[in-house]
Amino acid sequence: MVTDPIADFLTRIRNAQLAGHRLVEIPASNLKKRMTEILYEQGYILKYKFEDDTKQGLIKIALKYDPATKQAAIRSLERVSRPGLRQYAKPAEIKRVINGLGVAILSTSKGVLTDKQAKAQNVGGEVLCYIY
């Protein structure tokens, strides 16, 4: 049993990239589906597919690499809030990731949003992770 599904999600992507895999399969949940959609919208992954074949469902993610250097599009995935120490931020306290080049994913009262979307809607929440 996984005690931190978000950390598991990030670790599976990180490990697949380090191993040079093109595709990674992750057990699905609504939160992980929304995080996958954000990764796609921000241009960090090529494409994704949600499959409901099994009891829980699967998320299949096609990872994105630079064709010239074969380097992964995602340089770093950092888990911020964790089960032992939750990290919350008000709209004014949301930090910019690498001076605005990266993305913070937040769980807010209006759903799972990026840092820019949360600031635009003037809503704070739990900072799930930083991606750049």
ChimeraX attribute file (.defattr): number of C-alpha atoms within 10 A of each C-alpha:
attribute: neighborCount
match mode: 1-to-1
recipient: residues
	/A:1	4
	/A:2	7
	/A:3	8
	/A:4	11
	/A:5	16
	/A:6	19
	/A:7	19
	/A:8	15
	/A:9	17
	/A:10	19
	/A:11	15
	/A:12	15
	/A:13	21
	/A:14	19
	/A:15	12
	/A:16	15
	/A:17	21
	/A:18	11
	/A:19	9
	/A:20	14
	/A:21	14
	/A:22	13
	/A:23	16
	/A:24	17
	/A:25	17
	/A:26	19
	/A:27	18
	/A:28	20
	/A:29	15
	/A:30	9
	/A:31	14
	/A:32	18
	/A:33	18
	/A:34	15
	/A:35	23
	/A:36	22
	/A:37	16
	/A:38	18
	/A:39	21
	/A:40	18
	/A:41	12
	/A:42	13
	/A:43	13
	/A:44	20
	/A:45	20
	/A:46	16
	/A:47	17
	/A:48	19
	/A:49	14
	/A:50	16
	/A:51	13
	/A:52	11
	/A:53	8
	/A:54	9
	/A:55	8
	/A:56	10
	/A:57	14
	/A:58	18
	/A:59	19
	/A:60	18
	/A:61	21
	/A:62	19
	/A:63	22
	/A:64	21
	/A:65	19
	/A:66	9
	/A:67	8
	/A:68	6
	/A:69	7
	/A:70	10
	/A:71	14
	/A:72	18
	/A:73	16
	/A:74	19
	/A:75	12
	/A:76	13
	/A:77	17
	/A:78	15
	/A:79	18
	/A:80	18
	/A:81	17
	/A:82	15
	/A:83	9
	/A:84	7
	/A:85	8
	/A:86	11
	/A:87	15
	/A:88	18
	/A:89	15
	/A:90	15
	/A:91	17
	/A:92	11
	/A:93	10
	/A:94	20
	/A:95	16
	/A:96	14
	/A:97	14
	/A:98	11
	/A:99	8
	/A:100	12
	/A:101	9
	/A:102	16
	/A:103	23
	/A:104	24
	/A:105	25
	/A:106	28
	/A:107	20
	/A:108	17
	/A:109	11
	/A:110	11
	/A:111	12
	/A:112	22
	/A:113	24
	/A:114	23
	/A:115	26
	/A:116	16
	/A:117	13
	/A:118	24
	/A:119	16
	/A:120	10
	/A:121	12
	/A:122	11
	/A:123	19
	/A:124	22
	/A:125	22
	/A:126	20
	/A:127	26
	/A:128	22
	/A:129	22
	/A:130	21
	/A:131	20
	/A:132	16
